Amino acid sequence: MSRKVKIYTLSTCSHCKAAKKFLNDNNIAFDATDVDLLQGAAREAMLNEVIQYNPNRSFPTIVIGDKIIIGFKEKDIREALELS
């Protein structure tokens, strides 16, 4: 199982921290970006990337393969990762 996992987060967001902890606890490799820690053009570019997946720009925005999960929804994340 090698779906690419990308998670857009805010450094201060408890749901974002919970999502990253869940992925770590399940040994899932993921690429995470704390959007609020970016500045200037980098932040602007990352927000534009988030909007492609989640027009509301809410966090966490989790992209697993072709599935997009908004918020920390453990059941949906498990299903997308095919975890039992």
PyMOL Python script that loads the backbone (N, CA, C, O; Angstrom):
from pymol import cmd

cmd.read_pdbstr("""\
ATOM      1  N   MET A   1       0.856  -1.185   0.000  1.00  0.00           N
ATOM      2  CA  MET A   1       0.000   0.000   0.000  1.00  0.00           C
ATOM      3  C   MET A   1       0.894   1.238   0.000  1.00  0.00           C
ATOM      4  O   MET A   1       1.565   1.515   0.994  1.00  0.00           O
ATOM      5  N   SER A   2       0.908   1.965  -1.078  1.00  0.00           N
ATOM      6  CA  SER A   2       1.802   3.116  -1.136  1.00  0.00           C
ATOM      7  C   SER A   2       1.089   4.328  -1.725  1.00  0.00           C
ATOM      8  O   SER A   2       1.517   4.889  -2.734  1.00  0.00           O
ATOM      9  N   ARG A   3       0.010   4.715  -1.088  1.00  0.00           N
ATOM     10  CA  ARG A   3      -0.662   5.937  -1.512  1.00  0.00           C
ATOM     11  C   ARG A   3       0.112   7.117  -0.956  1.00  0.00           C
ATOM     12  O   ARG A   3       0.602   7.086   0.173  1.00  0.00           O
ATOM     13  N   LYS A   4       0.212   8.152  -1.765  1.00  0.00           N
ATOM     14  CA  LYS A   4       0.882   9.376  -1.305  1.00  0.00           C
ATOM     15  C   LYS A   4      -0.070  10.102  -0.348  1.00  0.00           C
ATOM     16  O   LYS A   4      -1.246  10.303  -0.650  1.00  0.00           O
ATOM     17  N   VAL A   5       0.465  10.484   0.800  1.00  0.00           N
ATOM     18  CA  VAL A   5      -0.336  11.188   1.802  1.00  0.00           C
ATOM     19  C   VAL A   5       0.262  12.573   2.008  1.00  0.00           C
ATOM     20  O   VAL A   5       1.441  12.724   2.330  1.00  0.00           O
ATOM     21  N   LYS A   6      -0.587  13.581   1.812  1.00  0.00           N
ATOM     22  CA  LYS A   6      -0.163  14.979   2.016  1.00  0.00           C
ATOM     23  C   LYS A   6      -1.159  15.604   2.974  1.00  0.00           C
ATOM     24  O   LYS A   6      -2.371  15.454   2.817  1.00  0.00           O
ATOM     25  N   ILE A   7      -0.639  16.302   3.962  1.00  0.00           N
ATOM     26  CA  ILE A   7      -1.532  16.926   4.940  1.00  0.00           C
ATOM     27  C   ILE A   7      -1.147  18.399   5.101  1.00  0.00           C
ATOM     28  O   ILE A   7       0.008  18.742   5.352  1.00  0.00           O
ATOM     29  N   TYR A   8      -2.158  19.251   4.947  1.00  0.00           N
ATOM     30  CA  TYR A   8      -1.979  20.690   5.122  1.00  0.00           C
ATOM     31  C   TYR A   8      -2.525  21.036   6.500  1.00  0.00           C
ATOM     32  O   TYR A   8      -3.679  20.739   6.808  1.00  0.00           O
ATOM     33  N   THR A   9      -1.692  21.668   7.330  1.00  0.00           N
ATOM     34  CA  THR A   9      -2.072  21.900   8.719  1.00  0.00           C
ATOM     35  C   THR A   9      -1.750  23.330   9.150  1.00  0.00           C
ATOM     36  O   THR A   9      -1.118  24.100   8.427  1.00  0.00           O
ATOM     37  N   LEU A  10      -2.211  23.648  10.354  1.00  0.00           N
ATOM     38  CA  LEU A  10      -1.800  24.865  11.044  1.00  0.00           C
ATOM     39  C   LEU A  10      -1.057  24.407  12.297  1.00  0.00           C
ATOM     40  O   LEU A  10      -1.469  23.443  12.943  1.00  0.00           O
ATOM     41  N   SER A  11       0.018  25.079  12.639  1.00  0.00           N
ATOM     42  CA  SER A  11       0.853  24.641  13.763  1.00  0.00           C
ATOM     43  C   SER A  11       0.111  24.675  15.096  1.00  0.00           C
ATOM     44  O   SER A  11       0.481  23.963  16.029  1.00  0.00           O
ATOM     45  N   THR A  12      -0.927  25.492  15.192  1.00  0.00           N
ATOM     46  CA  THR A  12      -1.649  25.661  16.459  1.00  0.00           C
ATOM     47  C   THR A  12      -2.949  24.851  16.534  1.00  0.00           C
ATOM     48  O   THR A  12      -3.675  24.941  17.524  1.00  0.00           O
ATOM     49  N   CYS A  13      -3.242  24.070  15.508  1.00  0.00           N
ATOM     50  CA  CYS A  13      -4.540  23.391  15.381  1.00  0.00           C
ATOM     51  C   CYS A  13      -4.517  22.008  16.047  1.00  0.00           C
ATOM     52  O   CYS A  13      -3.728  21.140  15.674  1.00  0.00           O
ATOM     53  N   SER A  14      -5.396  21.821  17.039  1.00  0.00           N
ATOM     54  CA  SER A  14      -5.418  20.541  17.762  1.00  0.00           C
ATOM     55  C   SER A  14      -5.859  19.386  16.859  1.00  0.00           C
ATOM     56  O   SER A  14      -5.356  18.273  17.007  1.00  0.00           O
ATOM     57  N   HIS A  15      -6.784  19.626  15.932  1.00  0.00           N
ATOM     58  CA  HIS A  15      -7.226  18.568  15.010  1.00  0.00           C
ATOM     59  C   HIS A  15      -6.091  18.174  14.068  1.00  0.00           C
ATOM     60  O   HIS A  15      -5.943  17.006  13.710  1.00  0.00           O
ATOM     61  N   CYS A  16      -5.293  19.167  13.672  1.00  0.00           N
ATOM     62  CA  CYS A  16      -4.140  18.905  12.803  1.00  0.00           C
ATOM     63  C   CYS A  16      -3.122  18.030  13.537  1.00  0.00           C
ATOM     64  O   CYS A  16      -2.590  17.072  12.977  1.00  0.00           O
ATOM     65  N   LYS A  17      -2.864  18.377  14.800  1.00  0.00           N
ATOM     66  CA  LYS A  17      -1.912  17.605  15.611  1.00  0.00           C
ATOM     67  C   LYS A  17      -2.410  16.175  15.783  1.00  0.00           C
ATOM     68  O   LYS A  17      -1.628  15.228  15.712  1.00  0.00           O
ATOM     69  N   ALA A  18      -3.717  16.020  16.010  1.00  0.00           N
ATOM     70  CA  ALA A  18      -4.302  14.689  16.184  1.00  0.00           C
ATOM     71  C   ALA A  18      -4.161  13.867  14.900  1.00  0.00           C
ATOM     72  O   ALA A  18      -3.865  12.674  14.952  1.00  0.00           O
ATOM     73  N   ALA A  19      -4.376  14.512  13.751  1.00  0.00           N
ATOM     74  CA  ALA A  19      -4.254  13.809  12.467  1.00  0.00           C
ATOM     75  C   ALA A  19      -2.818  13.346  12.241  1.00  0.00           C
ATOM     76  O   ALA A  19      -2.590  12.208  11.832  1.00  0.00           O
ATOM     77  N   LYS A  20      -1.843  14.227  12.507  1.00  0.00           N
ATOM     78  CA  LYS A  20      -0.432  13.858  12.330  1.00  0.00           C
ATOM     79  C   LYS A  20      -0.048  12.744  13.298  1.00  0.00           C
ATOM     80  O   LYS A  20       0.686  11.826  12.932  1.00  0.00           O
ATOM     81  N   LYS A  21      -0.546  12.824  14.539  1.00  0.00           N
ATOM     82  CA  LYS A  21      -0.257  11.770  15.529  1.00  0.00           C
ATOM     83  C   LYS A  21      -0.824  10.436  15.057  1.00  0.00           C
ATOM     84  O   LYS A  21      -0.158   9.406  15.157  1.00  0.00           O
ATOM     85  N   PHE A  22      -2.050  10.453  14.545  1.00  0.00           N
ATOM     86  CA  PHE A  22      -2.676   9.228  14.048  1.00  0.00           C
ATOM     87  C   PHE A  22      -1.825   8.612  12.933  1.00  0.00           C
ATOM     88  O   PHE A  22      -1.565   7.409  12.944  1.00  0.00           O
ATOM     89  N   LEU A  23      -1.392   9.429  11.976  1.00  0.00           N
ATOM     90  CA  LEU A  23      -0.575   8.916  10.870  1.00  0.00           C
ATOM     91  C   LEU A  23       0.750   8.364  11.392  1.00  0.00           C
ATOM     92  O   LEU A  23       1.189   7.296  10.966  1.00  0.00           O
ATOM     93  N   ASN A  24       1.385   9.083  12.308  1.00  0.00           N
ATOM     94  CA  ASN A  24       2.641   8.605  12.892  1.00  0.00           C
ATOM     95  C   ASN A  24       2.444   7.301  13.662  1.00  0.00           C
ATOM     96  O   ASN A  24       3.233   6.365  13.532  1.00  0.00           O
ATOM     97  N   ASP A  25       1.376   7.252  14.470  1.00  0.00           N
ATOM     98  CA  ASP A  25       1.103   6.056  15.282  1.00  0.00           C
ATOM     99  C   ASP A  25       0.857   4.829  14.413  1.00  0.00           C
ATOM    100  O   ASP A  25       1.092   3.700  14.844  1.00  0.00           O
ATOM    101  N   ASN A  26       0.380   5.054  13.180  1.00  0.00           N
ATOM    102  CA  ASN A  26       0.100   3.945  12.265  1.00  0.00           C
ATOM    103  C   ASN A  26       1.212   3.749  11.236  1.00  0.00           C
ATOM    104  O   ASN A  26       1.036   3.044  10.242  1.00  0.00           O
ATOM    105  N   ASN A  27       2.362   4.384  11.490  1.00  0.00           N
ATOM    106  CA  ASN A  27       3.536   4.259  10.616  1.00  0.00           C
ATOM    107  C   ASN A  27       3.232   4.594   9.161  1.00  0.00           C
ATOM    108  O   ASN A  27       3.713   3.928   8.244  1.00  0.00           O
ATOM    109  N   ILE A  28       2.422   5.640   8.960  1.00  0.00           N
ATOM    110  CA  ILE A  28       2.086   6.104   7.614  1.00  0.00           C
ATOM    111  C   ILE A  28       3.031   7.257   7.261  1.00  0.00           C
ATOM    112  O   ILE A  28       3.090   8.262   7.970  1.00  0.00           O
ATOM    113  N   ALA A  29       3.755   7.101   6.176  1.00  0.00           N
ATOM    114  CA  ALA A  29       4.626   8.196   5.719  1.00  0.00           C
ATOM    115  C   ALA A  29       3.753   9.290   5.124  1.00  0.00           C
ATOM    116  O   ALA A  29       2.830   9.008   4.360  1.00  0.00           O
ATOM    117  N   PHE A  30       4.042  10.531   5.472  1.00  0.00           N
ATOM    118  CA  PHE A  30       3.245  11.628   4.944  1.00  0.00           C
ATOM    119  C   PHE A  30       4.091  12.879   4.807  1.00  0.00           C
ATOM    120  O   PHE A  30       5.128  13.037   5.453  1.00  0.00           O
ATOM    121  N   ASP A  31       3.617  13.752   3.953  1.00  0.00           N
ATOM    122  CA  ASP A  31       4.252  15.039   3.726  1.00  0.00           C
ATOM    123  C   ASP A  31       3.340  16.085   4.362  1.00  0.00           C
ATOM    124  O   ASP A  31       2.197  16.251   3.936  1.00  0.00           O
ATOM    125  N   ALA A  32       3.839  16.791   5.381  1.00  0.00           N
ATOM    126  CA  ALA A  32       3.020  17.764   6.106  1.00  0.00           C
ATOM    127  C   ALA A  32       3.554  19.172   5.920  1.00  0.00           C
ATOM    128  O   ALA A  32       4.764  19.393   5.877  1.00  0.00           O
ATOM    129  N   THR A  33       2.637  20.116   5.810  1.00  0.00           N
ATOM    130  CA  THR A  33       3.011  21.524   5.710  1.00  0.00           C
ATOM    131  C   THR A  33       2.180  22.326   6.702  1.00  0.00           C
ATOM    132  O   THR A  33       0.951  22.324   6.634  1.00  0.00           O
ATOM    133  N   ASP A  34       2.862  23.020   7.635  1.00  0.00           N
ATOM    134  CA  ASP A  34       2.186  23.957   8.536  1.00  0.00           C
ATOM    135  C   ASP A  34       2.080  25.282   7.781  1.00  0.00           C
ATOM    136  O   ASP A  34       3.025  26.069   7.735  1.00  0.00           O
ATOM    137  N   VAL A  35       0.912  25.504   7.194  1.00  0.00           N
ATOM    138  CA  VAL A  35       0.715  26.653   6.302  1.00  0.00           C
ATOM    139  C   VAL A  35       0.931  27.981   7.039  1.00  0.00           C
ATOM    140  O   VAL A  35       1.435  28.940   6.455  1.00  0.00           O
ATOM    141  N   ASP A  36       0.550  28.033   8.316  1.00  0.00           N
ATOM    142  CA  ASP A  36       0.676  29.295   9.056  1.00  0.00           C
ATOM    143  C   ASP A  36       2.128  29.678   9.349  1.00  0.00           C
ATOM    144  O   ASP A  36       2.401  30.825   9.702  1.00  0.00           O
ATOM    145  N   LEU A  37       3.053  28.742   9.211  1.00  0.00           N
ATOM    146  CA  LEU A  37       4.462  29.051   9.456  1.00  0.00           C
ATOM    147  C   LEU A  37       5.175  29.569   8.211  1.00  0.00           C
ATOM    148  O   LEU A  37       6.310  30.039   8.286  1.00  0.00           O
ATOM    149  N   LEU A  38       4.501  29.477   7.066  1.00  0.00           N
ATOM    150  CA  LEU A  38       5.075  29.998   5.826  1.00  0.00           C
ATOM    151  C   LEU A  38       4.834  31.502   5.755  1.00  0.00           C
ATOM    152  O   LEU A  38       3.949  32.035   6.425  1.00  0.00           O
ATOM    153  N   GLN A  39       5.635  32.175   4.932  1.00  0.00           N
ATOM    154  CA  GLN A  39       5.461  33.619   4.795  1.00  0.00           C
ATOM    155  C   GLN A  39       5.446  34.024   3.335  1.00  0.00           C
ATOM    156  O   GLN A  39       5.958  33.316   2.468  1.00  0.00           O
ATOM    157  N   GLY A  40       4.853  35.169   3.085  1.00  0.00           N
ATOM    158  CA  GLY A  40       4.903  35.780   1.761  1.00  0.00           C
ATOM    159  C   GLY A  40       4.417  34.888   0.637  1.00  0.00           C
ATOM    160  O   GLY A  40       3.351  34.278   0.720  1.00  0.00           O
ATOM    161  N   ALA A  41       5.227  34.822  -0.428  1.00  0.00           N
ATOM    162  CA  ALA A  41       4.845  34.084  -1.638  1.00  0.00           C
ATOM    163  C   ALA A  41       4.687  32.597  -1.366  1.00  0.00           C
ATOM    164  O   ALA A  41       3.829  31.949  -1.963  1.00  0.00           O
ATOM    165  N   ALA A  42       5.501  32.049  -0.473  1.00  0.00           N
ATOM    166  CA  ALA A  42       5.406  30.611  -0.155  1.00  0.00           C
ATOM    167  C   ALA A  42       4.056  30.304   0.486  1.00  0.00           C
ATOM    168  O   ALA A  42       3.422  29.301   0.159  1.00  0.00           O
ATOM    169  N   ARG A  43       3.620  31.167   1.399  1.00  0.00           N
ATOM    170  CA  ARG A  43       2.326  30.970   2.051  1.00  0.00           C
ATOM    171  C   ARG A  43       1.196  31.110   1.032  1.00  0.00           C
ATOM    172  O   ARG A  43       0.261  30.310   1.012  1.00  0.00           O
ATOM    173  N   GLU A  44       1.295  32.127   0.196  1.00  0.00           N
ATOM    174  CA  GLU A  44       0.289  32.373  -0.839  1.00  0.00           C
ATOM    175  C   GLU A  44       0.166  31.160  -1.769  1.00  0.00           C
ATOM    176  O   GLU A  44      -0.940  30.718  -2.079  1.00  0.00           O
ATOM    177  N   ALA A  45       1.304  30.633  -2.207  1.00  0.00           N
ATOM    178  CA  ALA A  45       1.317  29.475  -3.109  1.00  0.00           C
ATOM    179  C   ALA A  45       0.700  28.256  -2.425  1.00  0.00           C
ATOM    180  O   ALA A  45      -0.056  27.513  -3.050  1.00  0.00           O
ATOM    181  N   MET A  46       1.017  28.046  -1.148  1.00  0.00           N
ATOM    182  CA  MET A  46       0.492  26.885  -0.426  1.00  0.00           C
ATOM    183  C   MET A  46      -1.008  27.023  -0.214  1.00  0.00           C
ATOM    184  O   MET A  46      -1.734  26.036  -0.331  1.00  0.00           O
ATOM    185  N   LEU A  47      -1.491  28.226   0.094  1.00  0.00           N
ATOM    186  CA  LEU A  47      -2.941  28.430   0.251  1.00  0.00           C
ATOM    187  C   LEU A  47      -3.656  28.171  -1.069  1.00  0.00           C
ATOM    188  O   LEU A  47      -4.755  27.617  -1.077  1.00  0.00           O
ATOM    189  N   ASN A  48      -3.051  28.564  -2.175  1.00  0.00           N
ATOM    190  CA  ASN A  48      -3.647  28.277  -3.486  1.00  0.00           C
ATOM    191  C   ASN A  48      -3.700  26.781  -3.736  1.00  0.00           C
ATOM    192  O   ASN A  48      -4.643  26.286  -4.353  1.00  0.00           O
ATOM    193  N   GLU A  49      -2.689  26.054  -3.259  1.00  0.00           N
ATOM    194  CA  GLU A  49      -2.687  24.594  -3.392  1.00  0.00           C
ATOM    195  C   GLU A  49      -3.812  23.986  -2.551  1.00  0.00           C
ATOM    196  O   GLU A  49      -4.518  23.087  -3.007  1.00  0.00           O
ATOM    197  N   VAL A  50      -3.973  24.481  -1.323  1.00  0.00           N
ATOM    198  CA  VAL A  50      -5.039  23.985  -0.434  1.00  0.00           C
ATOM    199  C   VAL A  50      -6.403  24.213  -1.081  1.00  0.00           C
ATOM    200  O   VAL A  50      -7.262  23.333  -1.039  1.00  0.00           O
ATOM    201  N   ILE A  51      -6.610  25.395  -1.681  1.00  0.00           N
ATOM    202  CA  ILE A  51      -7.899  25.739  -2.293  1.00  0.00           C
ATOM    203  C   ILE A  51      -8.283  24.740  -3.380  1.00  0.00           C
ATOM    204  O   ILE A  51      -9.470  24.481  -3.581  1.00  0.00           O
ATOM    205  N   GLN A  52      -7.308  24.175  -4.082  1.00  0.00           N
ATOM    206  CA  GLN A  52      -7.610  23.175  -5.116  1.00  0.00           C
ATOM    207  C   GLN A  52      -8.333  21.967  -4.516  1.00  0.00           C
ATOM    208  O   GLN A  52      -9.193  21.365  -5.158  1.00  0.00           O
ATOM    209  N   TYR A  53      -7.973  21.624  -3.281  1.00  0.00           N
ATOM    210  CA  TYR A  53      -8.571  20.462  -2.616  1.00  0.00           C
ATOM    211  C   TYR A  53      -9.742  20.855  -1.725  1.00  0.00           C
ATOM    212  O   TYR A  53     -10.696  20.094  -1.566  1.00  0.00           O
ATOM    213  N   ASN A  54      -9.660  22.045  -1.149  1.00  0.00           N
ATOM    214  CA  ASN A  54     -10.620  22.462  -0.148  1.00  0.00           C
ATOM    215  C   ASN A  54     -10.856  23.967  -0.265  1.00  0.00           C
ATOM    216  O   ASN A  54     -10.131  24.758   0.338  1.00  0.00           O
ATOM    217  N   PRO A  55     -11.877  24.366  -1.048  1.00  0.00           N
ATOM    218  CA  PRO A  55     -12.142  25.792  -1.279  1.00  0.00           C
ATOM    219  C   PRO A  55     -12.373  26.588   0.009  1.00  0.00           C
ATOM    220  O   PRO A  55     -12.178  27.804   0.021  1.00  0.00           O
ATOM    221  N   ASN A  56     -12.786  25.924   1.091  1.00  0.00           N
ATOM    222  CA  ASN A  56     -13.024  26.625   2.357  1.00  0.00           C
ATOM    223  C   ASN A  56     -11.736  26.908   3.123  1.00  0.00           C
ATOM    224  O   ASN A  56     -11.745  27.646   4.109  1.00  0.00           O
ATOM    225  N   ARG A  57     -10.638  26.325   2.675  1.00  0.00           N
ATOM    226  CA  ARG A  57      -9.340  26.507   3.331  1.00  0.00           C
ATOM    227  C   ARG A  57      -9.396  26.203   4.816  1.00  0.00           C
ATOM    228  O   ARG A  57      -8.844  26.953   5.621  1.00  0.00           O
ATOM    229  N   SER A  58     -10.046  25.125   5.188  1.00  0.00           N
ATOM    230  CA  SER A  58     -10.072  24.720   6.584  1.00  0.00           C
ATOM    231  C   SER A  58      -9.018  23.632   6.792  1.00  0.00           C
ATOM    232  O   SER A  58      -8.553  23.000   5.844  1.00  0.00           O
ATOM    233  N   PHE A  59      -8.658  23.433   8.059  1.00  0.00           N
ATOM    234  CA  PHE A  59      -7.549  22.533   8.363  1.00  0.00           C
ATOM    235  C   PHE A  59      -7.933  21.529   9.443  1.00  0.00           C
ATOM    236  O   PHE A  59      -8.760  21.839  10.300  1.00  0.00           O
ATOM    237  N   PRO A  60      -7.348  20.331   9.420  1.00  0.00           N
ATOM    238  CA  PRO A  60      -6.420  19.869   8.393  1.00  0.00           C
ATOM    239  C   PRO A  60      -7.135  19.512   7.096  1.00  0.00           C
ATOM    240  O   PRO A  60      -8.292  19.091   7.104  1.00  0.00           O
ATOM    241  N   THR A  61      -6.442  19.683   6.003  1.00  0.00           N
ATOM    242  CA  THR A  61      -6.865  19.172   4.706  1.00  0.00           C
ATOM    243  C   THR A  61      -5.906  18.027   4.392  1.00  0.00           C
ATOM    244  O   THR A  61      -4.698  18.230   4.274  1.00  0.00           O
ATOM    245  N   ILE A  62      -6.456  16.829   4.258  1.00  0.00           N
ATOM    246  CA  ILE A  62      -5.645  15.629   4.080  1.00  0.00           C
ATOM    247  C   ILE A  62      -5.924  15.051   2.694  1.00  0.00           C
ATOM    248  O   ILE A  62      -7.079  14.835   2.328  1.00  0.00           O
ATOM    249  N   VAL A  63      -4.879  14.807   1.938  1.00  0.00           N
ATOM    250  CA  VAL A  63      -5.010  14.233   0.601  1.00  0.00           C
ATOM    251  C   VAL A  63      -4.339  12.867   0.632  1.00  0.00           C
ATOM    252  O   VAL A  63      -3.137  12.752   0.874  1.00  0.00           O
ATOM    253  N   ILE A  64      -5.144  11.826   0.379  1.00  0.00           N
ATOM    254  CA  ILE A  64      -4.638  10.454   0.364  1.00  0.00           C
ATOM    255  C   ILE A  64      -4.978   9.867  -0.998  1.00  0.00           C
ATOM    256  O   ILE A  64      -6.134   9.556  -1.284  1.00  0.00           O
ATOM    257  N   GLY A  65      -3.958   9.720  -1.832  1.00  0.00           N
ATOM    258  CA  GLY A  65      -4.214   9.283  -3.200  1.00  0.00           C
ATOM    259  C   GLY A  65      -5.139  10.289  -3.862  1.00  0.00           C
ATOM    260  O   GLY A  65      -4.799  11.466  -3.974  1.00  0.00           O
ATOM    261  N   ASP A  66      -6.318   9.830  -4.306  1.00  0.00           N
ATOM    262  CA  ASP A  66      -7.270  10.753  -4.934  1.00  0.00           C
ATOM    263  C   ASP A  66      -8.413  11.132  -3.991  1.00  0.00           C
ATOM    264  O   ASP A  66      -9.386  11.756  -4.412  1.00  0.00           O
ATOM    265  N   LYS A  67      -8.293  10.752  -2.707  1.00  0.00           N
ATOM    266  CA  LYS A  67      -9.318  11.101  -1.723  1.00  0.00           C
ATOM    267  C   LYS A  67      -8.899  12.342  -0.947  1.00  0.00           C
ATOM    268  O   LYS A  67      -7.728  12.521  -0.614  1.00  0.00           O
ATOM    269  N   ILE A  68      -9.875  13.189  -0.669  1.00  0.00           N
ATOM    270  CA  ILE A  68      -9.632  14.408   0.093  1.00  0.00           C
ATOM    271  C   ILE A  68     -10.490  14.348   1.352  1.00  0.00           C
ATOM    272  O   ILE A  68     -11.707  14.172   1.284  1.00  0.00           O
ATOM    273  N   ILE A  69      -9.834  14.496   2.500  1.00  0.00           N
ATOM    274  CA  ILE A  69     -10.525  14.446   3.787  1.00  0.00           C
ATOM    275  C   ILE A  69     -10.300  15.788   4.467  1.00  0.00           C
ATOM    276  O   ILE A  69      -9.165  16.229   4.645  1.00  0.00           O
ATOM    277  N   ILE A  70     -11.393  16.425   4.840  1.00  0.00           N
ATOM    278  CA  ILE A  70     -11.314  17.724   5.511  1.00  0.00           C
ATOM    279  C   ILE A  70     -11.574  17.486   6.992  1.00  0.00           C
ATOM    280  O   ILE A  70     -12.619  16.955   7.368  1.00  0.00           O
ATOM    281  N   GLY A  71     -10.625  17.878   7.827  1.00  0.00           N
ATOM    282  CA  GLY A  71     -10.757  17.652   9.265  1.00  0.00           C
ATOM    283  C   GLY A  71     -10.180  16.303   9.650  1.00  0.00           C
ATOM    284  O   GLY A  71      -9.852  15.488   8.787  1.00  0.00           O
ATOM    285  N   PHE A  72     -10.059  16.073  10.940  1.00  0.00           N
ATOM    286  CA  PHE A  72      -9.535  14.797  11.423  1.00  0.00           C
ATOM    287  C   PHE A  72     -10.700  13.836  11.582  1.00  0.00           C
ATOM    288  O   PHE A  72     -11.378  13.820  12.609  1.00  0.00           O
ATOM    289  N   LYS A  73     -10.921  13.033  10.545  1.00  0.00           N
ATOM    290  CA  LYS A  73     -11.992  12.042  10.554  1.00  0.00           C
ATOM    291  C   LYS A  73     -11.325  10.678  10.474  1.00  0.00           C
ATOM    292  O   LYS A  73     -11.058  10.155   9.392  1.00  0.00           O
ATOM    293  N   GLU A  74     -11.064  10.117  11.650  1.00  0.00           N
ATOM    294  CA  GLU A  74     -10.278   8.878  11.712  1.00  0.00           C
ATOM    295  C   GLU A  74     -10.866   7.765  10.853  1.00  0.00           C
ATOM    296  O   GLU A  74     -10.128   7.051  10.174  1.00  0.00           O
ATOM    297  N   LYS A  75     -12.197   7.611  10.876  1.00  0.00           N
ATOM    298  CA  LYS A  75     -12.836   6.559  10.085  1.00  0.00           C
ATOM    299  C   LYS A  75     -12.542   6.741   8.592  1.00  0.00           C
ATOM    300  O   LYS A  75     -12.191   5.782   7.905  1.00  0.00           O
ATOM    301  N   ASP A  76     -12.686   7.968   8.096  1.00  0.00           N
ATOM    302  CA  ASP A  76     -12.431   8.249   6.677  1.00  0.00           C
ATOM    303  C   ASP A  76     -10.965   8.039   6.318  1.00  0.00           C
ATOM    304  O   ASP A  76     -10.646   7.525   5.245  1.00  0.00           O
ATOM    305  N   ILE A  77     -10.072   8.441   7.228  1.00  0.00           N
ATOM    306  CA  ILE A  77      -8.636   8.268   6.989  1.00  0.00           C
ATOM    307  C   ILE A  77      -8.300   6.778   6.932  1.00  0.00           C
ATOM    308  O   ILE A  77      -7.564   6.330   6.052  1.00  0.00           O
ATOM    309  N   ARG A  78      -8.851   6.013   7.885  1.00  0.00           N
ATOM    310  CA  ARG A  78      -8.618   4.553   7.890  1.00  0.00           C
ATOM    311  C   ARG A  78      -9.091   3.926   6.575  1.00  0.00           C
ATOM    312  O   ARG A  78      -8.392   3.096   5.993  1.00  0.00           O
ATOM    313  N   GLU A  79     -10.273   4.325   6.111  1.00  0.00           N
ATOM    314  CA  GLU A  79     -10.812   3.777   4.872  1.00  0.00           C
ATOM    315  C   GLU A  79      -9.913   4.132   3.685  1.00  0.00           C
ATOM    316  O   GLU A  79      -9.613   3.277   2.853  1.00  0.00           O
ATOM    317  N   ALA A  80      -9.490   5.386   3.611  1.00  0.00           N
ATOM    318  CA  ALA A  80      -8.651   5.833   2.489  1.00  0.00           C
ATOM    319  C   ALA A  80      -7.309   5.097   2.489  1.00  0.00           C
ATOM    320  O   ALA A  80      -6.740   4.832   1.430  1.00  0.00           O
ATOM    321  N   LEU A  81      -6.811   4.771   3.674  1.00  0.00           N
ATOM    322  CA  LEU A  81      -5.523   4.076   3.792  1.00  0.00           C
ATOM    323  C   LEU A  81      -5.677   2.550   3.804  1.00  0.00           C
ATOM    324  O   LEU A  81      -4.698   1.804   3.823  1.00  0.00           O
ATOM    325  N   GLU A  82      -6.943   2.117   3.793  1.00  0.00           N
ATOM    326  CA  GLU A  82      -7.268   0.692   3.876  1.00  0.00           C
ATOM    327  C   GLU A  82      -6.668   0.066   5.128  1.00  0.00           C
ATOM    328  O   GLU A  82      -6.087  -1.018   5.082  1.00  0.00           O
ATOM    329  N   LEU A  83      -6.820   0.774   6.255  1.00  0.00           N
ATOM    330  CA  LEU A  83      -6.423   0.245   7.558  1.00  0.00           C
ATOM    331  C   LEU A  83      -7.639  -0.428   8.163  1.00  0.00           C
ATOM    332  O   LEU A  83      -8.763   0.039   7.981  1.00  0.00           O
ATOM    333  N   SER A  84      -7.425  -1.521   8.880  1.00  0.00           N
ATOM    334  CA  SER A  84      -8.578  -2.207   9.470  1.00  0.00           C
ATOM    335  C   SER A  84      -8.976  -1.551  10.784  1.00  0.00           C
ATOM    336  O   SER A  84      -9.928  -1.991  11.429  1.00  0.00           O
TER     337      SER A  84
END
""", "prot")
cmd.dss("prot")
cmd.show_as("cartoon", "prot")
cmd.util.cbc("prot")
cmd.orient("prot")
